[in-house]
Amino acid sequence: MMERRTGTSLARLGLTGQGADAMLRELGWWDGDAPVAGCEEIMWALARSPDPDLALRAVERLAQTPPWPAIDRTLRTDRGLRGRLFATLGSSTALGDHLVLHPDRWELLADTPDRGNPPPDLARRSANLLRAVGADPAAPTPGTPGGARATLTGADAVAALRCAYRDELLGLASADLAAVGDPALPVMEVDDVAAQLADLAEAALTAALAVAAAEQDPPDEMRLAIIGLGKCGGRELNYVSDVDVVFVTEPGGELTQPATKLAARVMRVAGEACFEVDANLRPEGRQGALVRTLDGHVTYYRRWAKTWEFQALLKARPIAGDPDLGKAYVDALAPMVWQVSSRDDFVAEVQAMRTRVVENIPSHQRERELKLGRGGLRDVEFAVQLLQLVHGRSDDTLHSGNTLVALAALSAGGYVGRDDGANLAASYRFLRLLEHRLQLQKLRRTHLLPAADDTDALRWLARSARIRADGRRDVVGVLVTEWQRNARRVSRLHEKLFYRPLLSAVSRLAGEEADAVLSPDAAKARLKALGWASPEGALGHLRALTGGVSRAASIQRALLPVLLDELSHSPDPDRGLLAYRRVSEALAATPWYLRLLRDEGAVAQRLMTLLGTSALVPDLLQRAPEVLRMLATSSGVQSPELTRDPAEVSVALRTTVARQSTPEAAVASARSYRRHEMLRIACADLLGLVEVDEVCAALNSVNEAVIASTLDAVLRAEEERSALLSVIGMGRLGGGESSYGSDADVMFVCAPAEGVSDHDAVRWATRVVEKVRRLLGSPSPDPELPVDADLRPEGRSGPMVRTLASYREYYARWAEVWEAQALLRARPIAGDRTLGREFTAMIDPIRYPVDGIADSSVAEIRRIKARVDAERLPRGADRSTHTKLGLGGLADVEWTVQLLQLQHAGDLPELRTTSTLEGLREAAEAGLIDDDDARELEEGWRTATGARNAIMLVKGKPGDQLPRSGRELAAVAAALGYPAGGDPGVFLDDYRRTTRRARAVVERVFYGWES
């Protein structure tokens, strides 16, 4: 004992608060240099408190109460009281305040003969709380005919129940904290604490029901049962938590109204005295009746209930009121709970619910959230419940509302690996312990860890959780490290939990340990519940990827749990898994492929997003795998390679192609480079790194460079050149607005070389042009770039190439207004630059007439547009969601801008642009269109263009019609940045709203209709 006193100081004991020395002297525990004889153990127990100064201040207040002499005497001999008292006072200001107000309750913390042997049970707690409100514990249960009624009512009953509830809480918390104050005292497991808290909640509701019955005087024949849901139902309650309930009554009819009043009063009494009672999980939520009969509940759940409502019922348990009625309720609804995984909307609803939970966390709190953050408590609970619902249909050993009990059953049944189950349970207990300690401090509901810079709060939390320094780090460092380690472990196991047993089921090798074994039917059920429409096909892909003893198969077995989890959140997991298998097989000989996925988590995550959304990406990826490296991040920053400058790409492409010795090699190089760039742009697009106009500009630049480099290669191979040749971009190519599936609309113009006739020049140029078109459109593993010259004079019937003079003569004699309109997008993109400039100078008076166009021409354009609207829309297409010809779609916006250019570009040089958006902005700047109208048209163009690109990305082939429903629509929505797993109908509503507004502008500005 004397050795322990040597060198002791208040600072060493953690008592650094102002006045601690004087306070301890007054208590008689400290002589100024060391503990007073006989008080050594008191001082060391005080030092072990999570906050010794806080505990000492509470003791100072307690010392002013009448029982203090008895408390002081007992502290010197009762080890249990020392440990429990100082740990409690240093952990909870709320319980300290309660003890000071009711100092006679100190004996709840002392070592008494019956303390903890056995621990307080539900019957004892219920009896204590019933007696507190003056009800007879021996009478029938409140809520049954002749049930116990309180003799205290109103405010007196609430005050008495509050005090008795805090007494019980004080006793339980002191037992929970005992080992904090004295390591020799028993450690109470967090799940035992949670179960006793649930018992205490049941007892409180029983007492509240006795009070309500005394106040309301319900008819004797009326029965009321209270069903616990959530943590109370699962017997895993927190210190401070809402208690989720559902009320059921019999016989109903005229007695439903008094039952409703009784239930409402129970909620109010319990809410004022103990905890909030939440009945919002009842049928129809807040809008639904507070109380229903058993038949009313059954009818609702059979006809109307959503998936999440059955998930909530998984924890349903009678907790107060008529026990027979409560049991009948659970027996009637339980079979429906275990059939819910067969519902068509099961996967979508479950995923959407999880997404909503995460989205509701304020961004600045996500890293501190014990419950809702990544790797938090909800991840464990959600995973366990999902596996229960999937496999509980055929295995009733999984039918437990308690998370840890259910996890143990899943592990015992082979649905979860034994080690995984044990590790997940350990992390769950650790996180729950921190949650309990945080809530105990002030008896407030919280799941938020202290901020990283709040060292005092973190130190208090660590000490209250019995965390100690480890020699390398102080208690704060150990706490933060342990919390982060457990959160990471939960995140990792959350991924493994669902998928590792699947891999064991399809690829178990001789000598390979697999402690979670799913039957084929169980494996299919799990995959279906996790989002796979074809579980059999998915299992086949998994067998192919993981079978054998190769290093690649071994890496795949390690990777796939993470990859499958990412895929399950994509719009089309089936297609994504098939695409991943094909890509993996195609890149089997690429040594760095699997290593990159293994070592770069961001690459694997992004790749699954891409493959589960797009059919175009995997097709391109198999021959351009190097793009995968661009998906990596460096220090959290996206690789700039994904968003390269189009001008830089164009120069690099033309330089690469110029090194080839033959036109065939040159075009092969150009098309391969284009594949690489299309894939890069598609990845950046799907990952939300570029805007839609940037996508179009990047694709356009690549297409121009491919055409220019191919033409250059063909010309280099010509022994002599009979003419100068220029390629004029038309349509979207000329406007710089190419999409993934756009053809290259062009016209060709030539100028005879010196001494060469026009006829010979055109014939030579035509041969060159046809070779360019043939090379770019020939069969190849790389995407073709069709070169379409149908916008040339006389269309397909006219010559492929004309001289500048021929174009001038044609437009002077024969040009119609629609041809002038088509020329608005004409822009030289390849070949001889001087000739290209001469061509644009020649057509400028045609497309930008000095006096605008006549009213008759305006009427003709409107007539043509109306005819296009009526005749070119494909049969069966939906005009409201057709991106090109639909209402407010691309054609509407583009024709509106082009009409303004034809009317005013002669006077306004700023309007002389081939770009739709630039022309629209200049028209607004010039006052030709209202700013708000211009914004509506721009938004319509962007929306329709983005949707059109998304269709190509999702389907792998061009299309203009938005899917009406299903996975393709969900994928299009996801490609446009809408939440994966969300309702794609939100995207459709947004699309229709935007294009409807654009169409209203078109009707006023283009057609001249009055609104």
Disulfide bonds with the S-S distance in Angstrom:
none
